[in-house]
Amino acid sequence: MVDRCPQCGLYFEREEGYWTGAVAINLVVTELLFFACLAVAVIWTWPDVPLAPVLGGALALNGLFPLFFYPFSKTLWVAIDLTLHPLEEREEQEVSALRETKRRINAN
């Protein structure tokens, strides 16, 4: 992943341990999906639930889905963080300076 947004210049990792929120979002969404799929499979096959295939499929989903969803959880985390913790003046000046530099480079 790039350090900064290619469009606006926002530095993504604003502080030490910044991506912990993204990991938490990824974990919560994965576990909700795991529970939902497991519940649907159990309800669908009730009363003779084939335990091994249902658990195997749910565990495979639990292992693979986080790999697919992690970039999206990072995007969600940046959006949540910027909503709850807007850019400080120093960060805004830095982003503005980068935008101006990029504009000058593109104009030449």
NUBAFI-318239 format. One record per atom (N, C-alpha, C, CB): x, y, z; atom name. Coordinates in Angstrom, 2 decimals, always signed. Atoms other than C-alpha are relative to their C-alpha. Glycine has a CB too. Example, Ala and Ser with C-alpha at 12.3 -4.5 7.8 and 13.67 -1.06 7.14 Angstrom:
((+0.89,-1.19,+0.00),'N')
((+12.30,-4.50,+7.80),'CA')
((+0.90,+1.20,+0.00),'C')
((-0.99,+0.03,+1.25),'CB')
((-0.82,-1.19,-0.06),'N')
((+13.67,-1.06,+7.14),'CA')
((-0.77,+1.09,+0.73),'C')
((+0.41,+0.46,-1.42),'CB')
# end
This chain:
((+0.84,-1.18,+0.00),'N')
((+0.00,+0.00,+0.00),'CA')
((+0.89,+1.24,+0.00),'C')
((-0.96,+0.00,+1.22),'CB')
((-0.77,-1.24,+0.06),'N')
((+1.22,+3.49,-0.77),'CA')
((-0.13,+0.74,+1.33),'C')
((-0.49,+0.89,-1.17),'CB')
((+0.01,-0.77,-1.25),'N')
((+2.08,+5.84,+2.11),'CA')
((-1.02,+1.13,-0.02),'C')
((+1.38,+0.55,+0.28),'CB')
((+0.88,-1.15,+0.14),'N')
((+0.00,+8.71,+0.75),'CA')
((-1.04,-0.23,-1.08),'C')
((+0.81,+1.26,-0.31),'CB')
((+1.03,+0.04,+1.03),'N')
((-3.19,+9.13,-1.24),'CA')
((+0.57,+0.64,-1.27),'C')
((-1.31,+0.73,+0.46),'CB')
((-0.55,-0.56,+1.22),'N')
((-2.17,+9.65,-4.87),'CA')
((-0.76,+1.24,-0.49),'C')
((+0.00,-1.04,-1.08),'CB')
((+0.80,-1.15,+0.43),'N')
((-4.96,+12.22,-5.35),'CA')
((+0.21,+1.23,+0.88),'C')
((-1.47,-0.36,-0.02),'CB')
((-0.03,-1.17,-0.89),'N')
((-4.85,+14.44,-2.26),'CA')
((+1.27,+0.12,+0.82),'C')
((-1.17,-0.04,+0.92),'CB')
((-1.24,-0.05,-0.75),'N')
((-1.55,+13.55,-0.60),'CA')
((-0.14,-0.32,+1.48),'C')
((+0.59,+1.34,-0.14),'CB')
((+0.21,+0.33,-1.40),'N')
((-3.08,+12.47,+2.72),'CA')
((+0.92,-1.14,+0.41),'C')
((-1.48,-0.37,+0.26),'CB')
((-0.85,+1.05,-0.56),'N')
((-0.60,+10.47,+4.79),'CA')
((-0.90,-0.94,+0.78),'C')
((+1.15,+0.59,+0.91),'CB')
((+0.96,+0.93,-0.56),'N')
((-2.51,+7.33,+5.73),'CA')
((+0.29,-0.37,+1.45),'C')
((-0.04,-1.22,-0.83),'CB')
((-0.32,+0.45,-1.35),'N')
((-0.67,+6.16,+8.84),'CA')
((+0.32,+1.21,+0.87),'C')
((+1.20,-1.00,-0.02),'CB')
((-0.12,-1.27,-0.70),'N')
((-1.27,+9.18,+11.03),'CA')
((+0.71,-0.12,+1.35),'C')
((-1.36,+0.57,+0.21),'CB')
((-0.68,+0.19,-1.28),'N')
((+0.18,+7.70,+14.23),'CA')
((+0.41,-1.47,+0.14),'C')
((-0.92,+0.43,+1.19),'CB')
((-0.46,+1.36,-0.28),'N')
((+1.86,+4.60,+15.66),'CA')
((-1.20,-0.90,+0.29),'C')
((+1.00,-0.02,+1.18),'CB')
((+1.10,+0.93,-0.23),'N')
((-0.49,+1.60,+15.57),'CA')
((-1.30,+0.40,-0.66),'C')
((-0.22,-0.15,+1.46),'CB')
((+1.19,-0.57,+0.64),'N')
((-2.89,+3.40,+13.26),'CA')
((-0.93,-1.07,-0.57),'C')
((+0.40,+0.95,-1.10),'CB')
((+0.83,+0.99,+0.70),'N')
((-4.09,+0.27,+11.45),'CA')
((-0.68,-0.99,+0.94),'C')
((+0.84,-0.75,-0.98),'CB')
((+0.69,+0.88,-0.95),'N')
((-5.34,-1.42,+14.64),'CA')
((-1.51,+0.08,-0.21),'C')
((+0.37,+0.37,+1.44),'CB')
((+1.43,-0.16,+0.27),'N')
((-8.78,+0.00,+13.87),'CA')
((-0.44,-0.78,-1.22),'C')
((-0.34,+1.47,-0.19),'CB')
((+0.32,+0.76,+1.21),'N')
((-8.71,-1.55,+10.40),'CA')
((-0.02,-1.50,+0.29),'C')
((+1.01,+0.31,-1.12),'CB')
((-0.03,+1.41,-0.37),'N')
((-7.77,-4.91,+11.89),'CA')
((-1.26,-0.35,+0.79),'C')
((+1.27,-0.31,+0.84),'CB')
((+1.21,+0.24,-0.79),'N')
((-10.67,-4.61,+14.36),'CA')
((-1.23,-0.07,-0.90),'C')
((-0.18,+1.10,+1.07),'CB')
((+1.12,+0.02,+0.95),'N')
((-13.13,-3.79,+11.55),'CA')
((+0.01,-1.30,-0.78),'C')
((+0.07,+1.21,-0.96),'CB')
((-0.13,+1.25,+0.76),'N')
((-11.82,-6.74,+9.53),'CA')
((-0.44,-1.19,+0.85),'C')
((+1.46,-0.19,-0.47),'CB')
((+0.35,+1.11,-0.89),'N')
((-12.19,-9.07,+12.52),'CA')
((-1.51,-0.04,+0.25),'C')
((+0.75,+0.13,+1.34),'CB')
((+1.43,-0.04,-0.30),'N')
((-15.74,-7.93,+13.37),'CA')
((-0.83,-0.43,-1.21),'C')
((-0.41,+1.41,+0.45),'CB')
((+0.76,+0.35,+1.21),'N')
((-17.01,-8.17,+9.78),'CA')
((+0.18,-1.48,-0.33),'C')
((+0.44,+0.88,-1.20),'CB')
((-0.26,+1.42,+0.28),'N')
((-15.35,-11.57,+9.30),'CA')
((-0.79,-0.90,+0.94),'C')
((+1.50,-0.30,+0.11),'CB')
((+0.71,+0.84,-0.96),'N')
((-16.84,-12.99,+12.48),'CA')
((-1.51,+0.10,-0.18),'C')
((+0.37,+0.40,+1.42),'CB')
((+1.43,-0.12,+0.29),'N')
((-20.31,-11.60,+11.67),'CA')
((-0.38,-0.85,-1.22),'C')
((-0.39,+1.48,-0.23),'CB')
((+0.25,+0.81,+1.20),'N')
((-20.11,-13.21,+8.22),'CA')
((+0.08,-1.49,+0.33),'C')
((+1.00,+0.37,-1.11),'CB')
((-0.16,+1.39,-0.43),'N')
((-18.87,-16.46,+9.78),'CA')
((-1.26,-0.48,+0.72),'C')
((+1.23,-0.15,+0.91),'CB')
((+1.19,+0.39,-0.76),'N')
((-21.79,-16.55,+12.23),'CA')
((-1.23,-0.06,-0.91),'C')
((-0.24,+0.99,+1.14),'CB')
((+1.17,-0.01,+0.89),'N')
((-24.35,-15.63,+9.54),'CA')
((+0.01,-1.23,-0.92),'C')
((-0.01,+1.29,-0.85),'CB')
((-0.09,+1.17,+0.89),'N')
((-23.11,-18.34,+7.14),'CA')
((-0.23,-1.30,+0.77),'C')
((+1.37,-0.05,-0.69),'CB')
((+0.20,+1.19,-0.83),'N')
((-22.98,-20.91,+9.92),'CA')
((-1.47,-0.16,+0.38),'C')
((+0.88,+0.07,+1.26),'CB')
((+1.42,+0.05,-0.37),'N')
((-26.51,-20.02,+11.06),'CA')
((-0.87,-0.39,-1.18),'C')
((-0.46,+1.35,+0.56),'CB')
((+0.78,+0.34,+1.20),'N')
((-27.90,-20.17,+7.50),'CA')
((+0.17,-1.47,-0.35),'C')
((+0.43,+0.89,-1.20),'CB')
((-0.25,+1.41,+0.34),'N')
((-26.26,-23.54,+6.88),'CA')
((-0.70,-0.93,+0.98),'C')
((+1.52,-0.28,-0.01),'CB')
((+0.65,+0.85,-1.00),'N')
((-27.58,-24.99,+10.14),'CA')
((-1.52,+0.04,-0.19),'C')
((+0.37,+0.46,+1.43),'CB')
((+1.45,-0.12,+0.19),'N')
((-31.11,-23.65,+9.55),'CA')
((-0.43,-0.72,-1.27),'C')
((-0.42,+1.50,-0.06),'CB')
((+0.34,+0.60,+1.29),'N')
((-31.09,-24.84,+5.93),'CA')
((+0.01,-1.53,+0.05),'C')
((+0.97,+0.48,-1.07),'CB')
((-0.15,+1.45,-0.03),'N')
((-30.00,-28.37,+6.76),'CA')
((-0.64,-0.65,+1.23),'C')
((+1.47,-0.36,-0.06),'CB')
((+0.62,+0.54,-1.22),'N')
((-31.94,-28.79,+10.01),'CA')
((-1.01,-1.06,-0.35),'C')
((-0.67,+1.11,+0.81),'CB')
((-0.56,+0.45,-1.27),'N')
((-32.52,-31.39,+11.56),'CA')
((+1.25,-0.87,-0.16),'C')
((-1.04,-0.76,+0.77),'CB')
((-1.19,+0.85,+0.21),'N')
((-29.70,-33.44,+9.97),'CA')
((+1.16,+0.86,-0.50),'C')
((-0.31,-1.14,-1.01),'CB')
((-1.09,-0.92,+0.37),'N')
((-26.86,-30.91,+9.98),'CA')
((+1.27,-0.80,-0.25),'C')
((+0.23,+1.06,+1.11),'CB')
((-1.28,+0.67,+0.28),'N')
((-23.76,-32.28,+8.22),'CA')
((+1.14,+0.84,+0.60),'C')
((+0.21,-0.19,-1.55),'CB')
((-0.90,-0.85,-0.78),'N')
((-21.36,-30.88,+10.81),'CA')
((+1.36,+0.23,-0.67),'C')
((+0.22,-0.61,+1.34),'CB')
((-1.35,-0.16,+0.58),'N')
((-18.01,-31.52,+9.08),'CA')
((+0.00,+0.92,-1.22),'C')
((+0.57,-1.37,-0.39),'CB')
((-0.03,-0.91,+1.15),'N')
((-18.87,-29.87,+5.71),'CA')
((-0.40,+1.43,+0.36),'C')
((-0.93,-0.52,-1.08),'CB')
((+0.44,-1.35,-0.39),'N')
((-20.67,-26.94,+7.36),'CA')
((+1.13,+0.73,+0.72),'C')
((-1.25,-0.07,+0.91),'CB')
((-1.11,-0.63,-0.72),'N')
((-17.81,-26.25,+9.77),'CA')
((+1.21,+0.21,-0.90),'C')
((+0.40,-0.85,+1.21),'CB')
((-1.12,-0.16,+0.93),'N')
((-15.20,-26.83,+7.06),'CA')
((-0.19,+1.20,-0.91),'C')
((+0.18,-1.25,-0.83),'CB')
((+0.28,-1.16,+0.86),'N')
((-16.87,-24.34,+4.73),'CA')
((+0.06,+1.31,+0.76),'C')
((-1.35,-0.15,-0.66),'CB')
((-0.01,-1.22,-0.80),'N')
((-17.37,-21.80,+7.50),'CA')
((+1.41,+0.38,+0.42),'C')
((-0.88,-0.17,+1.24),'CB')
((-1.39,-0.29,-0.39),'N')
((-13.76,-22.11,+8.66),'CA')
((+0.84,+0.46,-1.20),'C')
((+0.64,-1.24,+0.63),'CB')
((-0.70,-0.45,+1.21),'N')
((-12.48,-21.79,+5.07),'CA')
((-0.36,+1.46,-0.29),'C')
((-0.36,-0.90,-1.21),'CB')
((+0.43,-1.39,+0.19),'N')
((-14.55,-18.62,+4.72),'CA')
((+0.66,+0.91,+1.03),'C')
((-1.54,+0.12,+0.11),'CB')
((-0.62,-0.78,-1.08),'N')
((-13.19,-17.41,+8.06),'CA')
((+1.49,+0.21,-0.24),'C')
((-0.21,-0.71,+1.34),'CB')
((-1.42,-0.15,+0.29),'N')
((-9.64,-17.95,+6.81),'CA')
((+0.29,+0.83,-1.24),'C')
((+0.61,-1.35,-0.16),'CB')
((-0.26,-0.69,+1.27),'N')
((-9.98,-16.48,+3.32),'CA')
((-0.61,+1.41,-0.08),'C')
((-0.53,-0.82,-1.14),'CB')
((+0.68,-1.29,+0.12),'N')
((-12.43,-13.60,+3.71),'CA')
((+0.84,+1.17,+0.52),'C')
((-1.31,-0.04,+0.75),'CB')
((-0.79,-1.14,-0.48),'N')
((-10.11,-11.42,+5.85),'CA')
((+1.09,+0.45,-0.98),'C')
((+0.65,-0.36,+1.32),'CB')
((-1.02,-0.37,+0.99),'N')
((-7.46,-11.54,+3.12),'CA')
((-0.61,+0.88,-1.10),'C')
((+0.64,-1.25,-0.62),'CB')
((+0.70,-0.78,+1.01),'N')
((-9.98,-10.20,+0.60),'CA')
((-0.48,+1.34,+0.56),'C')
((-1.18,-0.80,-0.55),'CB')
((+0.66,-1.17,-0.56),'N')
((-11.63,-7.67,+2.93),'CA')
((+0.95,+1.03,+0.61),'C')
((-0.98,-0.43,+1.04),'CB')
((-0.91,-0.91,-0.72),'N')
((-8.54,-6.11,+4.57),'CA')
((+0.20,+1.36,-0.69),'C')
((+1.34,-0.66,+0.17),'CB')
((-0.13,-1.33,+0.61),'N')
((-8.00,-3.35,+1.97),'CA')
((-1.25,+0.86,+0.19),'C')
((+0.30,-0.13,-1.50),'CB')
((+1.24,-0.75,-0.21),'N')
((-11.66,-2.37,+2.33),'CA')
((-0.13,+0.45,+1.45),'C')
((-1.21,-0.85,-0.39),'CB')
((+0.06,-0.40,-1.40),'N')
((-11.39,-2.34,+6.12),'CA')
((+0.95,+1.17,+0.26),'C')
((+0.35,-1.18,+0.91),'CB')
((-0.90,-1.15,-0.14),'N')
((-8.42,+0.03,+5.81),'CA')
((-0.66,+1.28,-0.51),'C')
((+1.32,-0.26,-0.76),'CB')
((+0.70,-1.16,+0.54),'N')
((-10.48,+2.36,+3.64),'CA')
((-1.08,+0.47,+0.97),'C')
((-0.62,-0.34,-1.36),'CB')
((+1.02,-0.35,-0.99),'N')
((-13.35,+2.23,+6.13),'CA')
((+0.61,+0.66,+1.23),'C')
((-0.80,-1.24,+0.41),'CB')
((-0.64,-0.55,-1.18),'N')
((-10.98,+2.92,+9.00),'CA')
((+0.48,+1.43,-0.24),'C')
((+1.18,-0.88,+0.43),'CB')
((-0.43,-1.37,+0.31),'N')
((-9.48,+5.99,+7.30),'CA')
((-1.19,+0.94,+0.00),'C')
((+0.72,+0.05,-1.37),'CB')
((+1.20,-0.83,+0.03),'N')
((-12.99,+7.33,+6.68),'CA')
((-0.54,+0.26,+1.41),'C')
((-1.09,-0.66,-0.86),'CB')
((+0.48,-0.16,-1.37),'N')
((-14.07,+6.70,+10.28),'CA')
((+0.93,+0.91,+0.78),'C')
((-0.12,-1.37,+0.70),'CB')
((-0.97,-0.81,-0.73),'N')
((-10.86,+8.20,+11.65),'CA')
((-0.07,+1.47,-0.40),'C')
((+1.41,-0.53,-0.23),'CB')
((+0.08,-1.41,+0.43),'N')
((-11.13,+11.34,+9.53),'CA')
((-1.29,+0.65,+0.45),'C')
((+0.11,+0.09,-1.52),'CB')
((+1.26,-0.54,-0.50),'N')
((-14.74,+11.76,+10.62),'CA')
((+0.11,+0.33,+1.49),'C')
((-1.15,-0.99,-0.24),'CB')
((-0.10,-0.19,-1.44),'N')
((-13.94,+11.38,+14.32),'CA')
((+1.19,+0.85,+0.42),'C')
((+0.09,-1.33,+0.68),'CB')
((-1.23,-0.71,-0.33),'N')
((-10.48,+12.97,+14.24),'CA')
((+0.48,+0.75,-1.25),'C')
((+1.11,-0.98,+0.53),'CB')
((-0.36,-0.72,+1.24),'N')
((-10.26,+15.61,+11.45),'CA')
((+1.49,+0.36,-0.03),'C')
((-0.84,+1.28,-0.13),'CB')
((-1.40,-0.38,+0.17),'N')
((-6.91,+16.68,+10.06),'CA')
((+0.34,+1.19,+0.88),'C')
((+0.29,+0.32,-1.47),'CB')
((-0.50,-1.13,-0.76),'N')
((-4.88,+18.93,+12.29),'CA')
((+0.54,+1.03,-0.98),'C')
((+1.10,-0.44,+1.02),'CB')
((-0.45,-1.08,+0.88),'N')
((-3.67,+22.26,+10.91),'CA')
((+1.31,-0.37,-0.71),'C')
((+0.19,+1.30,+0.80),'CB')
((-1.29,+0.40,+0.59),'N')
((-0.16,+20.86,+10.33),'CA')
((-0.23,-0.99,-1.15),'C')
((+0.91,-0.63,+1.08),'CB')
((+0.29,+0.98,+1.03),'N')
((-1.58,+17.93,+8.35),'CA')
((-0.67,+0.64,-1.21),'C')
((-0.88,-1.12,+0.56),'CB')
((+0.67,-0.70,+1.10),'N')
((-3.82,+20.22,+6.28),'CA')
((+1.01,+0.80,-0.83),'C')
((-1.09,+0.94,+0.54),'CB')
((-1.02,-0.76,+0.72),'N')
((-0.85,+22.44,+5.40),'CA')
((+0.88,-0.93,-0.83),'C')
((+0.87,+0.81,+0.99),'CB')
((-0.82,+0.96,+0.72),'N')
((+1.20,+19.42,+4.40),'CA')
((-0.71,-0.52,-1.25),'C')
((+0.37,-1.18,+0.92),'CB')
((+0.79,+0.49,+1.12),'N')
((-1.57,+18.07,+2.17),'CA')
((-0.15,+1.10,-1.06),'C')
((-1.39,-0.48,+0.47),'CB')
((+0.13,-1.11,+0.94),'N')
((-2.10,+21.51,+0.61),'CA')
((+1.30,+0.23,-0.77),'C')
((-0.40,+1.28,+0.74),'CB')
((-1.29,-0.18,+0.66),'N')
((+1.61,+21.86,-0.13),'CA')
((+0.25,-1.10,-1.03),'C')
((+1.14,+0.02,+1.03),'CB')
((-0.17,+1.10,+0.95),'N')
((+1.69,+18.42,-1.77),'CA')
((-0.91,+0.15,-1.21),'C')
((-0.28,-1.34,+0.69),'CB')
((+0.92,-0.24,+1.12),'N')
((-1.38,+19.25,-3.88),'CA')
((+0.55,+1.08,-0.92),'C')
((-1.40,+0.40,+0.52),'CB')
((-0.54,-1.10,+0.81),'N')
((+0.23,+22.49,-5.03),'CA')
((+1.21,-0.46,-0.80),'C')
((+0.38,+1.19,+0.90),'CB')
((-1.17,+0.55,+0.70),'N')
((+3.47,+20.70,-5.92),'CA')
((-0.44,-0.89,-1.15),'C')
((+0.90,-0.78,+0.97),'CB')
((+0.49,+0.90,+1.03),'N')
((+1.56,+18.07,-7.86),'CA')
((-0.65,+0.80,-1.14),'C')
((-1.00,-1.01,+0.59),'CB')
((+0.64,-0.84,+1.02),'N')
((-0.46,+20.76,-9.67),'CA')
((+1.05,+0.66,-0.88),'C')
((-0.89,+1.06,+0.66),'CB')
((-1.06,-0.65,+0.78),'N')
((+2.74,+22.57,-10.70),'CA')
((+0.69,-0.99,-0.93),'C')
((+1.02,+0.63,+0.93),'CB')
((-0.65,+1.03,+0.82),'N')
((+4.33,+19.34,-11.95),'CA')
((-0.87,-0.36,-1.20),'C')
((+0.30,-1.25,+0.84),'CB')
((+0.93,+0.34,+1.09),'N')
((+1.23,+18.49,-14.00),'CA')
((-0.19,+1.14,-0.99),'C')
((-1.34,-0.40,+0.58),'CB')
((+0.17,-1.16,+0.89),'N')
((+1.05,+22.02,-15.43),'CA')
((+1.18,+0.12,-0.96),'C')
((-0.15,+1.29,+0.84),'CB')
((-1.19,-0.11,+0.86),'N')
((+4.58,+21.73,-16.87),'CA')
((+0.02,-1.08,-0.97),'C')
((+1.28,-0.02,+0.79),'CB')
# end
